[in-house]
Amino acid sequence: MGHLTVTLPAELREFVAVQAKRSDRSLAAQIRHYVAEAQRKSRNGNATATLPWLADAKQRLEQMQAEHARLAQIDEANAEARAGELAVKIHILAREIEVAELVMRPEE
């Protein structure tokens, strides 16, 4: 098994640490989990890029953010509930994208 050094900003490191604790994994095991998930997703998607699902995830994130902005303009309870739900999903997806991009970034 090869070794890799991953440098994360404090905020992102804290996020990964929290996810690792929730999953009863070490920090290194959580990062390996993210890489394995990225690999699994890339096998199931287009083979046109290293992480083909990443472009789809970014597009989905943009669509969710646009819908969230639209719902924020509506004064209905259902719209507020949907906007709150979307805000959580946006946060999670944005973090997954950040982690994937950081993990897959070549060492400098």
N, C-alpha and C positions, 0 to 999 in steps of 0.2 A: 504494500500500500504506500503510495506517495504522500508526501506532506505538502501542505499548502498553507501559507500565512494569509489570513484575511484581515484587513484593517477596516473597521466599521466606525462611523461617527457614533458618539456617545448615545444619541437618541435611538439610532437603529440597533446598536448593541443591546440597549435596554429592552427594546421590543423583542429581539431574538431571545434574550435571556428569559423574558416573561413567557414567551411561547414554549421555550424549552422546559421551563418549570411546569407549565400546564400539561405538557406531554410527558413529563417525568423523564426527560432526556438531559444530557449534558449540553453545554453550549456547542461544542464541536459536533455532537450527534445531531443537534437541531439543524446546523448548517449542512451536514451531510444529507439530512432528510430533505431540505430545500433543494439541494442539487439533484438528489435522486428523483424528486417530484418533477423538477424541470426536465430531467432526462426522459422520464416517463411521458410527460406531456408532449415533448418534442417528438417522441416515437409515434404518438397517436395523432400528431398534426402533420402539417406540410414539412417536408424535409428540405425546404428551400433556404432555411437559415439555421443558425446554431440553436436558437430558441424560437421556433416558429409561433408558438402560442403567445409569445410576448407581444407581438404586434397586435394580435387579436385582443389580448388583455388591455393594451393601451387604448385601442379603439373602443372597447366596451366601457373602460373607465371614462373616456370622453363623453360617451353617450349617457352614462349614468350621471355624470356631473351636469350635463345639459338638462336632463330631466329633473335633477335636484333643483337647479336654478329656476326652471319653469314652475315646479311645484311650490317653491318658496314664495312665488307671486300670488298663489291662490289661497284664499282664506277659508278653507274647509278643513274639518277634522280629518277626513280621509286623506287629503293631500298632505297635511302635517304629519300624519302617521307614516305615509309612504316616504315623505322627505326624510324623516328620521331614520327609517329603515335603510334608505339609500345612502345616507350619510355614513352609517356604520359600514355598509358594503364597500363604499368608496374608500374609506380609510383602510380597510383590510386589503383590498385589491392594490391600492397604491403602495402599501408596505410590501406586499408580495413582489410587486414589480421592482421596487427599490432593492430588495434583498437579492432577487435574481440577477439584476444588473450588476450589483456589487460583487456577488460571488463569481460571476462569469467574466468580470473585467480582468484583463491580463495584468500581471504584476508590473508595477512601474519601476 
